[in-house]
Amino acid sequence: MSLFQAKEWWSFRPDQVEECDKGCLCVANIDNEPDGGDKIVMGSFQGMLRIFYPRSKGFRIEDMMLERQLDEPILQVEAAKVIPNSPNLGLIILHPRRVVVYSVLAVGGTGVNASYYNLDKAYEHKLQRTAHSMVYGPFGGVYGKDFICVQSMDGQLSVFEQESAAFSRYLPNFLVPGPLCYVSKIDSFVTVSADMRVEAYKYHMLGAASDGKQSNGDAGDDDEVKTNGIGGRGGGDDKYGLKSAKNVQVDWSLNLGEHGLDVFVAQFSHSLAASHVDILVLGERTLFTIKEQGQIRLQKRLEYMPSTCVAYSVGPNGAGGANQNVIVATQHASMMVYQDTQLKWAARCADESSPAVDLAVSAFGGVRGMIVTVTDSCHLQISYLGTDPPSQSVSVDEVRELDYAAMDEEHRELLKVIRDASNDTTREPSDVVQLSAQVPDTLDDMQDSDDRYEDDSSRCRRDGDGNFYSVTVRLDVAYSGDEDINNISLSMEHSDAFVTDSSSLVVPKILGTGGGGRPNTPTTLYVRFKVSNHILPTSLTVRVMASYVTSSNEPRISSCEFELPLCLACQVVMPIKNPKFMFTLDTNRPPPKLSQLFGDIIAPAMGQFPDLERSVSNVMSVKYFARDCDVTILVSKKAGRFRLQGGDFEALWLVARVLVDRLYELHSDDAESAKNGGAFAVSFQDKLPLSDYFRLVVGHFGVRAKLVQTTKALEQQAHQFRVVQKRLLMRYKDKNPTPLGHLDTLLMQSYESLMQNGDRAKELQENMALAANRLSCATNLLLLLVQYKNGLSRAEAKLLAHYLSPTVSDSIDQGWHEQTNASMMHLLRTVLARSGRDQSNIAQPLRPLDDTQRLKKHIQLVCDRLGKGLRLIRPRSKKKQKNKNNNN
């Protein structure tokens, strides 16, 4: 189907900047003129109310019937029979804190002969809660008049029977307000909740949800008849609305699976009887048609993002079935016309700069089917669908001679484009966000800092003056494209030992190069990293990811990584002798001085410890800011051996990782590799410290088991508390009082036990987080030692880390122990199987472990088989490699 352009017939754009949204447009005979011509009512968030009566093509000043500044934001305008004792239409205007009903009166004549139009306030209702939207209708089957229902931002439905406030009820399980409509056929309010469900509430059930009405003022006072207030939650003494919300019952509910943008009533389905109606729900990607009983009649999948929709009549009402079509406006400034589930017409909006936020269909200038649209900038338009004949005749250009040289050049360019497109290698786009970081080598100078006045909720380490140990990283964000981009979201991933003020940042705008007309100036951000006083760092690496959308609506992601300085994790102290846990790393090079490897943390400590210079050549001790864990490095004077020792096994990991990385960096350009018998290498000759590692595995498992028991006890205590509470409430509600039977004492004891178990569970969760941190560091250390003991390649070490993962999950049902046990069993049955008979690819179900014996046994077997020469990545045979080279 061709996509045509909707033709503009009439338009109005305000002189000043104004905004509006769904509900700010209404089309009706608001002045009750005898000829019945429809007028356009438009309100804005700036409080400007305008009424138009277009009679011919193009806007004229005579078309504006009324323009009034109401000094309050206008959320919604509607026309209904809400004038007391009158069948005429009244104008309903919803403000954030009140709803006002006006009569539009012609002064000095009627219709085109009127001198001007005026607003006459009929009555108003003050709202104690901020309004979101409203609906109207003959609630309860009332004849000849309409009532008003206002939905607040916190889920309160306030019903007004014209001048009087009827009742207010709170919707159950409410989170955020959704679209609302009234279905007179079933006398119900239908809304879409935040959990993606369509819910219907009977009007009489809402009215009977609690005892009595609530309204302020005396009905006999004329002033109070004009201005009524509606109170808090529910009625009577129910101050907090618990009774009202509890008694509100849902008539029917339907799960949609996506959020609703709009809900309205129409006769849309092709097979629909004339006495029935459809409830249409416009979702984010689907148009749903729902029966009156709450079942889906049909649904239409939309291949675009809708913004709003409206139903319009295509013929007189009859018994032949549906007589309404639906127009859906899209976020790309298009309109789609549907008859049942078939797309009948598609057209671009007359205003392609912004999508429509509200729609209406009426007759103007004697022509039916005119489409009224309004954008979020209050650009009001009347357009029609169709095609216009071409304005000029088609002219035939002069016949020119063919330029074969230009054709040949174009052919070569097209061939080049085809070759580039068919190439397997993907090209990086030129317009990307570029991230770069500048990391200092020393801690921040915090002499004039105000850290001492901040609370210690983050549990970060402070110095003697009360200032945080921190490092401020400069992050530069630049864009290499020509056009500007907006709303770049930056997220940072780092170890839990480091704390930032915010793990995500938003850059409002980054300037492009403007086609090379201006320099690519980056946007600079400063991120301050503080160190925890109870969590050991598992890594110094920080990964920054930037997500953004280009000018062509293409989502992209850029990332960069940088290392935080070691001085943020630990500091050098005088040598400490604490050989509780130790291991030795061997190298094939003469050992360098420790001041050459760790000069960045040794130099700041020289001023604090003058005697440090004599021992720092072959002995260095560091102490973490977290838990004051110590690690000492001893260097052999002749052989290239490094001994690491300390009082905590898990604390050895980070220092060992930094030591190995700096050794490889020092010998990366070693010119004597050939003379010394090969490239630089690190090895581990001792026995793997599995007993120390298993001690931490058992410790984490024990804390987890205690947390499971405490959680079950907490559930039992909560159930007991609820049961006792219900029985006690029943005793209090009984008209014939009976003895409590010590239920109040049992309730107090249950409450105390519940609070004690809650505090115990919170304490165990903190202990479990610390145990998970220790286990993560120990797992990293074990993987490092396994790699250098068995000579694993980087690819094999990375693959082993996926099976024996250092990322410790704190899930109660299927935690790290179950996942690691299943991974070890998979390795032992596949690549590390002793023979073909032991191999099996059948996945075993994950079951909770009763203890850690099987897990420790499987980890021991994996380490033993790696030590016997089995490998995770098997080398390819020469024949397969030769065939692959021939195919390439």
SEDRENLO-360604 format. One record per residue (C-alpha): x, y, z; residue in one letter. Coordinates in steps of 0.2 Angstrom, whole numbers, padded with zeros to 4 digits, always signed. Example, Ala and Ser with C-alpha at 12.3 -4.5 7.8 and 13.67 -1.06 7.14 Angstrom:
+0062-0022+0039A +0068-0005+0036S 
REM end
This chain:
+0000+0000+0000M +0007+0017-0005S +0010+0030+0009L +0001+0046+0005F +0002+0063+0013Q -0012+0070+0023A -0017+0087+0016K -0018+0102+0028E -0035+0111+0028W -0034+0122+0043W -0020+0125+0056S -0016+0135+0071F +0001+0137+0080R +0002+0148+0096P +0014+0162+0097D +0022+0157+0113Q +0030+0140+0118V +0016+0129+0125E +0014+0111+0129E +0000+0098+0129C -0003+0080+0130D -0016+0066+0128K -0033+0073+0134G -0030+0092+0130C -0041+0091+0114L -0060+0090+0113C -0072+0092+0098V -0090+0095+0102A -0104+0108+0100N -0098+0116+0116I -0109+0132+0115D -0125+0121+0112N -0128+0130+0095E -0144+0125+0087P -0136+0121+0070D -0125+0108+0080G -0108+0112+0072G -0093+0105+0081D -0080+0117+0089K -0063+0113+0094I -0057+0115+0113V -0039+0115+0116M -0030+0117+0133G -0011+0118+0137S +0000+0115+0152F +0003+0134+0153Q -0016+0136+0157G -0021+0143+0140M -0039+0138+0135L -0044+0141+0117R -0060+0137+0107I -0061+0137+0088F -0075+0136+0075Y -0066+0133+0058P -0078+0136+0044R -0067+0137+0029S -0050+0133+0023K -0035+0142+0032G -0035+0150+0049F -0044+0167+0051R -0045+0177+0067I -0064+0175+0067E -0062+0156+0069D -0056+0159+0087M -0072+0160+0098M -0063+0161+0115L -0045+0163+0122E -0044+0163+0141R -0029+0161+0153Q -0034+0151+0168L -0017+0152+0178D -0017+0133+0181E -0011+0119+0170P -0024+0111+0160I -0023+0092+0161L -0039+0087+0151Q -0054+0095+0143V -0070+0086+0140E -0088+0090+0135A -0103+0081+0144A -0120+0084+0151K -0114+0090+0168V -0124+0106+0170I -0137+0104+0184P -0155+0103+0178N -0150+0106+0160S -0148+0095+0145P -0135+0106+0138N -0116+0101+0136L -0104+0108+0149G -0085+0110+0148L -0076+0100+0160I -0058+0106+0164I -0046+0096+0175L -0032+0105+0184H -0020+0097+0195P -0029+0101+0211R -0047+0104+0205R -0060+0100+0192V -0071+0114+0186V -0087+0114+0175V -0091+0129+0164Y -0105+0134+0152S -0099+0142+0136V -0111+0156+0133L -0113+0167+0117A -0115+0186+0121V -0124+0198+0109G -0132+0185+0098G -0130+0166+0093T -0118+0157+0082G -0109+0169+0069V -0119+0184+0075N -0112+0183+0093A -0102+0197+0099S -0091+0187+0109Y -0091+0171+0120Y -0089+0169+0139N -0086+0156+0152L -0098+0154+0166D -0093+0143+0180K -0106+0131+0185A -0097+0123+0200Y -0080+0116+0205E -0073+0102+0216H -0056+0104+0225K -0045+0089+0225L -0034+0085+0240Q -0023+0074+0228R -0014+0078+0212T -0025+0073+0197A -0020+0062+0183H -0035+0060+0171S -0054+0059+0171M -0068+0051+0163V -0087+0055+0162Y -0103+0045+0159G -0120+0040+0166P -0113+0031+0181F -0125+0019+0188G -0137+0019+0173G -0143+0037+0177V -0153+0045+0163Y -0150+0062+0155G -0135+0067+0164K -0117+0063+0166D -0106+0061+0182F -0087+0064+0183I -0073+0052+0189C -0056+0059+0193V -0041+0047+0194Q -0026+0054+0205S -0008+0050+0204M -0008+0038+0218D -0023+0028+0212G -0038+0036+0220Q -0055+0037+0210L -0065+0052+0215S -0083+0052+0209V -0093+0068+0208F -0112+0067+0205E -0112+0084+0197Q -0112+0097+0211E -0109+0084+0225S -0095+0073+0229A -0100+0055+0230A -0086+0045+0236F -0068+0041+0233S -0060+0024+0232R -0042+0018+0230Y -0038+0004+0217L -0029-0011+0224P -0011-0015+0220N -0009+0002+0213F +0009+0008+0207L +0007+0022+0194V -0008+0028+0185P -0014+0021+0168G -0027+0025+0155P -0045+0025+0161L -0062+0024+0153C -0080+0021+0157Y -0090+0007+0149V -0108+0011+0150S -0114-0005+0143K -0107-0014+0158I -0107+0001+0170D -0088-0002+0174S -0072+0008+0174F -0058-0001+0164V -0040+0003+0167T -0023-0004+0163V -0012-0006+0178S +0007-0005+0180A +0008-0024+0180D +0001-0025+0162M -0016-0031+0166R -0033-0024+0161V -0044-0022+0176E -0063-0018+0177A -0072-0012+0192Y -0091-0011+0193K -0097+0006+0198Y -0109-0001+0211H -0096-0011+0219M -0085+0004+0221L -0099+0013+0229G -0102-0001+0241A -0084-0004+0245A -0085+0006+0262S -0098+0013+0273D -0105+0031+0270G -0100+0045+0259K -0088+0058+0262Q -0090+0077+0258S -0085+0093+0266N -0097+0107+0270G -0115+0108+0273D -0127+0105+0258A -0138+0119+0264G -0124+0132+0261D -0124+0140+0244D -0106+0143+0244D -0102+0125+0248E -0113+0119+0234V -0102+0128+0222K -0086+0121+0230T -0085+0104+0237N -0069+0095+0243G -0066+0076+0244I -0056+0069+0258G -0044+0056+0261G -0044+0037+0258R -0061+0029+0261G -0074+0035+0272G -0078+0036+0291G -0063+0034+0303D -0053+0025+0290D -0039+0038+0289K -0026+0029+0279Y -0038+0020+0267G -0033+0002+0272L -0052-0003+0273K -0057+0005+0257S -0042-0002+0247A -0045-0019+0254K -0064-0020+0250N -0062-0014+0232V -0065-0030+0221Q -0060-0032+0203V -0074-0038+0192D -0062-0046+0179W -0044-0045+0175S -0034-0049+0159L -0015-0050+0157N -0009-0041+0141L +0010-0043+0143G +0013-0025+0138E +0009-0008+0145H -0006+0001+0139G -0006+0018+0131L -0024+0021+0129D -0041+0012+0132V -0058+0017+0124F -0075+0010+0119V -0080+0007+0101A -0090-0005+0089Q -0075-0011+0080F -0075-0029+0077S -0083-0035+0060H -0093-0049+0068S -0099-0038+0083L -0118-0037+0086A -0126-0020+0086A -0130-0022+0105S -0112-0026+0110H -0097-0015+0111V -0078-0018+0111D -0065-0012+0123I -0050-0007+0113L -0033-0006+0122V -0018+0002+0112L -0002-0006+0118G +0016-0002+0115E +0016-0014+0100R -0002-0022+0099T -0020-0016+0097L -0031-0027+0108F -0050-0029+0106T -0058-0036+0122I -0075-0042+0125K -0086-0035+0138E -0083-0050+0149Q -0064-0048+0149G -0059-0060+0135Q -0048-0055+0120I -0058-0055+0104R -0044-0051+0093L -0027-0042+0092Q -0017-0034+0079K +0002-0033+0080R +0009-0016+0075L +0025-0014+0066E +0028+0003+0073Y +0027+0013+0089M +0010+0021+0092P +0007+0037+0100S -0012+0039+0101T -0028+0033+0092C -0046+0037+0090V -0062+0028+0084A -0074+0036+0071Y -0090+0031+0064S -0091+0027+0045V -0110+0025+0044G -0126+0025+0053P -0129+0013+0067N -0138-0003+0062G -0139-0021+0066A -0127-0026+0053G -0112-0026+0065G -0097-0014+0067A -0098+0003+0060N -0082+0011+0067Q -0064+0012+0061N -0049+0016+0071V -0035+0029+0067I -0018+0025+0075V -0005+0039+0075A +0013+0034+0076T +0029+0041+0084Q +0035+0044+0066H +0021+0056+0062A +0010+0044+0052S -0008+0039+0053M -0014+0021+0050M -0033+0018+0047V -0039+0001+0052Y -0056-0008+0048Q -0056-0023+0059D -0039-0030+0058T -0036-0024+0040Q -0025-0009+0036L -0036+0002+0025K -0025+0017+0023W -0008+0025+0028A -0003+0043+0027A +0010+0054+0033R +0004+0068+0045C +0003+0086+0038A +0016+0091+0052D +0030+0079+0050E +0041+0088+0063S +0033+0079+0078S +0020+0065+0081P +0002+0068+0086A -0002+0067+0105V -0021+0067+0102D -0034+0064+0088L -0052+0068+0084A -0063+0066+0069V -0077+0077+0064S -0086+0088+0051A -0079+0105+0046F -0084+0116+0032G -0098+0104+0027G -0085+0090+0024V -0086+0074+0035R -0071+0064+0040G -0059+0079+0044M -0045+0073+0056I -0040+0085+0070V -0023+0082+0077T -0013+0091+0090V +0006+0089+0094T +0015+0091+0110D +0019+0109+0105S +0000+0114+0104C +0001+0114+0085H -0017+0111+0080L -0022+0105+0063Q -0037+0099+0053I -0032+0088+0038S -0040+0076+0026Y -0035+0060+0018L -0033+0059-0001G -0022+0062-0016T -0021+0079-0025D -0017+0080-0044P +0000+0085-0048P +0002+0104-0048S +0012+0105-0065Q +0013+0095-0080S +0028+0083-0082V +0042+0091-0093S +0053+0080-0104V +0071+0085-0103D +0082+0088-0118E +0090+0072-0125V +0109+0072-0121R +0123+0061-0127E +0128+0047-0116L +0144+0050-0105D +0152+0032-0106Y +0167+0038-0095A +0155+0043-0081A +0145+0027-0083M +0161+0017-0082D +0166+0027-0066E +0149+0024-0058E +0150+0006-0062H +0167+0004-0054R +0161+0013-0038E +0146+0002-0037L +0157-0014-0039L +0167-0007-0024K +0152-0005-0014V +0146-0022-0017I +0163-0030-0013R +0164-0020+0003D +0146-0025+0008A +0150-0044+0005S +0166-0043+0014N +0166-0054+0030D +0176-0041+0040T +0164-0028+0048T +0169-0010+0048R +0168+0001+0063E +0157+0016+0060P +0166+0033+0059S +0153+0042+0070D +0156+0034+0087V +0158+0040+0105V +0176+0040+0111Q +0180+0037+0129L +0197+0040+0137S +0202+0041+0155A +0216+0049+0164Q +0220+0040+0181V +0232+0048+0193P +0246+0038+0202D +0243+0045+0219T +0228+0048+0231L +0219+0064+0231D +0225+0078+0242D +0210+0081+0254M +0217+0094+0266Q +0202+0106+0262D +0189+0092+0260S +0172+0092+0269D +0172+0073+0270D +0173+0073+0289R +0155+0080+0289Y +0148+0066+0279E +0140+0051+0286D +0148+0034+0286D +0133+0025+0278S +0145+0019+0263S +0157+0012+0276R +0172+0019+0267C +0190+0021+0274R +0195+0037+0281R +0212+0044+0286D +0216+0052+0303G +0208+0068+0299D +0192+0060+0294G +0194+0062+0275N +0191+0048+0263F +0205+0039+0254Y +0200+0042+0236S +0206+0044+0218V +0198+0056+0206T +0198+0050+0188V +0196+0062+0173R +0184+0054+0160L +0184+0063+0143D +0169+0059+0131V +0170+0065+0113A +0159+0061+0098Y +0167+0060+0080S +0151+0062+0071G +0145+0078+0062D +0128+0080+0071E +0126+0083+0090D +0119+0068+0101I +0109+0069+0117N +0107+0059+0133N +0122+0049+0133I +0121+0036+0147S +0137+0031+0156L +0138+0016+0167S +0153+0010+0177M +0157-0008+0182E +0170-0010+0195H +0174-0021+0211S +0162-0019+0226D +0177-0013+0236A +0177+0004+0227F +0163+0016+0230V +0157+0030+0218T +0144+0044+0221D +0134+0036+0207S +0137+0021+0196S +0128+0029+0181S +0130+0046+0173L +0120+0055+0160V +0128+0068+0148V +0114+0079+0142P +0123+0084+0125K +0139+0081+0116I +0143+0092+0101L +0148+0084+0085G +0161+0091+0072T +0148+0100+0062G +0155+0092+0046G +0173+0097+0051G +0168+0115+0054G +0172+0115+0073R +0185+0105+0084P +0180+0089+0092N +0180+0096+0110T +0177+0082+0123P +0165+0083+0137T +0175+0081+0154T +0168+0072+0169L +0177+0069+0185Y +0173+0053+0195V +0179+0050+0212R +0182+0032+0218F +0183+0029+0237K +0188+0012+0245V +0178+0001+0257S +0185-0003+0274N +0178-0021+0274H +0178-0028+0257I +0194-0033+0248L +0196-0028+0230P +0194-0042+0218T +0201-0032+0203S +0207-0014+0199L +0199-0014+0182T +0185-0001+0179V +0174-0003+0164R +0165+0012+0157V +0151+0009+0145M +0142+0023+0135A +0125+0019+0127S +0118+0032+0115Y +0107+0034+0100V +0113+0042+0084T +0104+0055+0074S +0098+0041+0063S +0090+0033+0078N +0103+0019+0078E +0107+0013+0096P +0126+0010+0099R +0137+0006+0114I +0155+0012+0117S +0167+0006+0131S +0184+0008+0138C +0193+0001+0152E +0206+0008+0164F +0215+0002+0180E +0214+0011+0197L +0230+0014+0205P +0236+0001+0218L +0238+0015+0231C +0219+0016+0232L +0218-0003+0238A +0233-0003+0250C +0248+0006+0257Q +0266+0001+0261V +0271-0001+0279V +0286-0007+0288M +0290-0026+0285P +0278-0038+0294I +0283-0056+0298K +0266-0066+0296N +0269-0082+0287P +0252-0090+0290K +0249-0092+0272F +0262-0092+0259M +0267-0097+0241F +0282-0094+0229T +0282-0089+0211L +0298-0093+0200D +0304-0083+0185T +0317-0086+0172N +0325-0069+0174R +0336-0061+0188P +0324-0052+0201P +0322-0033+0199P +0321-0022+0214K +0304-0020+0222L +0306-0001+0221S +0307-0003+0202Q +0291-0013+0202L +0281-0004+0215F +0288+0013+0215G +0271+0021+0214D +0266+0015+0232I +0284+0015+0239I +0288+0033+0236A +0273+0040+0246P +0278+0029+0261A +0296+0035+0262M +0291+0051+0271G +0281+0041+0284Q +0294+0027+0287F +0312+0034+0285P +0319+0016+0288D +0309+0009+0274L +0323+0013+0261E +0335+0000+0269R +0324-0015+0267S +0313-0011+0252V +0325-0018+0239S +0320-0036+0243N +0306-0035+0256V +0290-0025+0255M +0274-0026+0266S +0258-0018+0261V +0242-0017+0271K +0225-0016+0264Y +0213-0002+0268F +0200-0016+0270A +0201-0026+0286R +0219-0021+0288D +0225-0037+0279C +0244-0038+0277D +0254-0045+0263V +0273-0046+0262T +0284-0049+0246I +0301-0057+0249L +0313-0057+0234V +0327-0069+0232S +0344-0060+0230K +0350-0072+0216K +0337-0083+0209A +0321-0075+0202G +0310-0081+0216R +0296-0071+0224F +0288-0077+0240R +0271-0069+0245L +0265-0072+0263Q +0251-0064+0274G +0239-0067+0288G +0224-0070+0276D +0224-0082+0261F +0212-0071+0250E +0222-0055+0253A +0237-0063+0243L +0227-0062+0227W +0228-0044+0221L +0246-0041+0226V +0250-0057+0216A +0241-0052+0201R +0249-0035+0201V +0266-0042+0204L +0264-0054+0189V +0257-0041+0177D +0271-0029+0181R +0284-0042+0179L +0278-0046+0162Y +0277-0028+0158E +0295-0025+0163L +0301-0039+0152H +0289-0036+0138S +0304-0029+0127D +0317-0040+0134D +0331-0040+0121A +0340-0055+0129E +0325-0067+0126S +0335-0078+0114A +0351-0078+0125K +0341-0083+0141N +0333-0098+0132G +0316-0090+0128G +0303-0077+0133A +0300-0072+0151F +0289-0084+0160A +0282-0087+0178V +0279-0104+0185S +0273-0111+0202F +0282-0127+0208Q +0274-0130+0225D +0258-0140+0229K +0242-0131+0226L +0235-0123+0242P +0218-0132+0241L +0215-0135+0259S +0216-0116+0262D +0204-0113+0248Y +0192-0126+0253F +0191-0118+0271R +0184-0103+0263L +0172-0113+0252V +0165-0122+0268V +0164-0105+0277G +0154-0097+0263H +0143-0113+0262F +0140-0112+0281G +0134-0094+0281V +0123-0098+0267R +0115-0113+0276A +0112-0102+0291K +0104-0089+0281L +0092-0102+0273V +0087-0108+0291Q +0084-0091+0297T +0074-0087+0281T +0063-0102+0284K +0061-0097+0302A +0057-0079+0297L +0043-0086+0285E +0036-0096+0299Q +0036-0082+0312Q +0028-0070+0299A +0014-0083+0296H +0011-0085+0314Q +0010-0067+0317F -0003-0065+0303R -0013-0079+0310V -0013-0072+0327V -0017-0054+0321Q -0032-0060+0311K -0039-0070+0326R -0036-0054+0337L -0045-0043+0324L -0060-0055+0324M -0061-0054+0343R -0061-0035+0342Y -0074-0034+0328K -0086-0047+0337D -0102-0038+0343K -0102-0049+0358N -0085-0047+0366P -0076-0063+0372T -0060-0065+0382P -0044-0062+0372L -0037-0078+0378G -0019-0071+0379H -0019-0068+0360L -0012-0050+0364D +0003-0058+0373T +0005-0071+0359L +0005-0057+0346L +0018-0047+0356M +0029-0062+0357Q +0027-0066+0339S +0032-0048+0334Y +0047-0049+0345E +0053-0065+0338S +0049-0059+0320L +0060-0043+0323M +0074-0054+0331Q +0074-0066+0316N +0074-0051+0304G +0089-0043+0312D +0098-0060+0312R +0094-0062+0293A +0101-0045+0290K +0117-0049+0299E +0119-0065+0290L +0116-0057+0273Q +0130-0045+0277E +0141-0059+0283N +0137-0069+0267M +0142-0054+0256A +0159-0054+0266L +0161-0072+0264A +0157-0071+0245A +0170-0057+0244N +0184-0068+0252R +0179-0083+0241L +0180-0073+0225S +0197-0067+0229C +0203-0085+0234A +0196-0092+0218T +0205-0079+0208N +0221-0084+0217L +0218-0102+0214L +0215-0099+0195L +0232-0089+0195L +0242-0103+0203L +0234-0117+0192V +0238-0107+0177Q +0257-0105+0181Y +0258-0122+0189K +0252-0131+0173N +0258-0119+0160G +0240-0115+0154L +0238-0103+0139S +0228-0087+0141R +0214-0094+0132A +0214-0110+0143E +0215-0099+0159A +0200-0089+0153K +0190-0104+0149L +0194-0112+0166L +0188-0096+0174A +0171-0098+0166H +0169-0115+0174Y +0177-0111+0191L +0170-0094+0191S +0177-0080+0203P +0160-0072+0202T +0151-0079+0218V +0132-0079+0217S +0122-0077+0233D +0107-0086+0227S +0099-0097+0240I +0092-0110+0229D +0105-0112+0216Q +0121-0103+0222G +0139-0103+0217W +0142-0121+0225H +0128-0129+0214E +0134-0120+0198Q +0152-0124+0201T +0149-0142+0205N +0139-0144+0189A +0153-0136+0179S +0167-0147+0187M +0156-0162+0183M +0154-0156+0165H +0173-0154+0163L +0177-0172+0171L +0164-0180+0159R +0170-0171+0143T +0187-0163+0139V +0195-0169+0156L +0188-0187+0155A +0201-0201+0158R +0195-0211+0143S +0181-0212+0130G +0170-0223+0142R +0169-0209+0155D +0163-0196+0143Q +0145-0190+0143S +0136-0175+0137N +0120-0178+0147I +0117-0162+0158A +0114-0166+0176Q +0100-0156+0185P +0105-0143+0198L +0101-0149+0215R +0104-0140+0232P +0120-0148+0240L +0119-0155+0257D +0137-0152+0260D +0153-0147+0251T +0162-0165+0250Q +0157-0168+0232R +0161-0151+0227L +0179-0152+0235K +0182-0169+0227K +0177-0163+0209H +0188-0147+0211I +0202-0158+0217Q +0200-0170+0202L +0200-0156+0189V +0216-0149+0196C +0224-0166+0196D +0220-0170+0178R +0226-0153+0173L +0242-0157+0182G +0243-0174+0172K +0243-0165+0155G +0225-0165+0150L +0220-0148+0142R +0203-0139+0141L +0207-0134+0123I +0213-0149+0113R +0226-0144+0099P +0220-0147+0081R +0227-0161+0071S +0239-0157+0057K +0227-0164+0044K +0212-0154+0049K +0223-0138+0050Q +0230-0142+0032K +0212-0144+0026N +0207-0128+0034K +0221-0118+0026N +0217-0126+0009N +0199-0120+0011N +0204-0103+0015N 
REM end
